[in-house]
Amino acid sequence: MGVIENPGQPIVGIGAFVFDSEGRVLLVQRGKDPGIGLWSLPGGRLEPGETLVQGVAREVREETGIVVEVGTLSCVVEHMSDGYHFVILDYLARPIGGALAHGSDAAAAKFIDDTELATLSLTNGLAELIARARATHPPWFTTSH
């Protein structure tokens, strides 16, 4: 990544590692830049007046149709390129409702198993982040409490 001379104010982004009861992870194929065509976690910009948890739930629902319960913070990622400076907070979340359908910002959305994950063009570092999220957090299944 090159140095951005004037990236502007950093943007707070939120995203979610959503694992289903089969251990598959919910991903979206980006329909817009940055990273158009790449597979990524569902997420986006935090909106004014919105808590982090509200933002995560909203973005997952908007991009995938899935309603989630948001859990703990899993990781923080900083991404700078092409005039963008994002500070992204990725949370664990579990599906509790909704129906899978990609939103207008995504070209596709689906639950991906490890075999298919290895064949996809992912955003930079995502495979390692998914593996770490899966290994460091206990399974969180789709049953509600």
C-alpha positions in Angstrom: 0.0 0.0 0.0 1.3 3.4 -0.9 1.3 6.4 1.4 -1.8 8.7 1.1 -0.7 12.3 1.0 -4.1 13.7 1.9 -6.5 10.9 2.8 -8.9 13.2 4.7 -10.6 12.3 7.9 -10.5 8.6 8.7 -13.8 6.9 8.2 -15.1 4.5 10.9 -16.3 1.3 9.3 -17.9 -1.7 10.9 -18.3 -5.3 9.8 -19.2 -8.8 11.0 -17.9 -12.3 11.1 -21.2 -14.2 10.8 -20.8 -17.9 11.2 -23.8 -20.2 10.7 -24.4 -23.5 12.6 -22.4 -25.4 9.9 -19.3 -23.1 10.5 -19.7 -21.3 7.2 -18.9 -17.6 7.1 -21.2 -15.0 5.6 -19.4 -13.0 2.8 -20.5 -10.4 0.2 -19.0 -9.8 -3.2 -18.3 -6.1 -3.3 -20.4 -4.3 -5.9 -18.6 -0.9 -5.5 -15.1 0.4 -5.0 -13.0 0.1 -3.0 -12.3 -3.6 -4.0 -15.1 -4.1 -6.5 -15.5 -7.8 -7.3 -13.6 -9.0 -4.2 -15.3 -11.0 -1.4 -15.4 -9.4 2.0 -17.2 -9.3 5.3 -20.6 -7.6 5.3 -20.1 -4.1 6.6 -19.8 -0.4 5.8 -19.7 3.1 7.3 -21.0 3.9 10.8 -23.7 6.5 10.5 -24.0 9.6 12.7 -26.0 8.9 15.9 -25.6 5.1 15.5 -23.9 2.8 18.0 -21.3 0.3 16.8 -23.7 -2.6 17.5 -26.6 -0.9 15.7 -24.3 -0.1 12.7 -23.1 -3.7 12.4 -26.7 -5.1 12.6 -27.9 -2.6 10.0 -25.0 -3.2 7.6 -25.4 -7.0 7.7 -29.1 -6.7 7.1 -28.8 -4.2 4.3 -26.0 -6.1 2.5 -27.3 -9.7 3.0 -30.9 -9.8 4.3 -29.7 -11.6 7.4 -30.8 -10.3 10.8 -28.0 -10.8 13.4 -27.3 -10.6 17.1 -24.0 -8.7 17.5 -21.5 -10.1 19.9 -17.9 -9.1 20.9 -15.3 -7.1 19.0 -13.1 -9.5 17.1 -10.5 -7.3 15.5 -9.7 -3.8 14.3 -8.3 -3.3 10.8 -6.9 -0.1 9.2 -7.1 0.2 5.4 -5.5 3.1 3.5 -5.4 3.3 -0.3 -6.6 5.3 -3.3 -7.6 8.3 -1.1 -9.4 6.1 1.4 -8.6 5.8 5.1 -10.8 3.3 6.9 -10.6 2.2 10.6 -12.8 -0.9 10.6 -14.1 -2.6 13.7 -15.2 -6.2 13.0 -17.5 -7.9 15.4 -18.7 -11.5 15.8 -22.4 -11.9 15.1 -24.8 -14.7 14.7 -27.8 -15.1 12.4 -31.2 -15.0 14.1 -33.5 -14.3 11.2 -34.0 -12.8 7.8 -33.6 -14.4 4.4 -30.3 -14.4 2.4 -30.4 -11.8 -0.4 -27.7 -9.4 -1.5 -28.4 -5.7 -1.2 -27.6 -2.9 -3.7 -24.0 -2.4 -2.5 -23.2 -6.1 -3.0 -23.0 -8.2 -6.2 -23.6 -11.4 -4.2 -24.0 -12.6 -0.6 -23.7 -16.2 0.6 -22.4 -18.4 3.4 -19.1 -19.9 2.4 -17.4 -23.1 3.6 -13.6 -23.4 3.9 -13.3 -25.3 0.6 -15.0 -22.6 -1.4 -13.3 -19.8 0.6 -9.9 -21.0 -0.7 -11.1 -20.5 -4.3 -12.4 -16.9 -3.9 -10.7 -13.5 -4.5 -10.8 -12.0 -1.0 -10.0 -8.6 0.3 -6.4 -8.3 1.5 -5.8 -10.3 4.7 -9.4 -11.6 5.0 -8.6 -15.3 5.0 -6.3 -14.9 8.0 -8.8 -12.8 9.8 -11.5 -15.4 9.3 -9.2 -18.1 10.5 -8.3 -16.1 13.6 -11.9 -15.2 14.4 -12.9 -18.9 14.1 -10.0 -20.1 16.2 -10.1 -17.5 19.0 -13.8 -17.4 19.6 -16.1 -20.3 20.5 -18.8 -21.3 18.0 -21.8 -19.1 18.2 -24.8 -20.9 16.6 -28.0 -19.7 15.2 -30.2 -20.6 18.2 -31.5 -17.7 20.0 -31.7 -17.5 23.8 
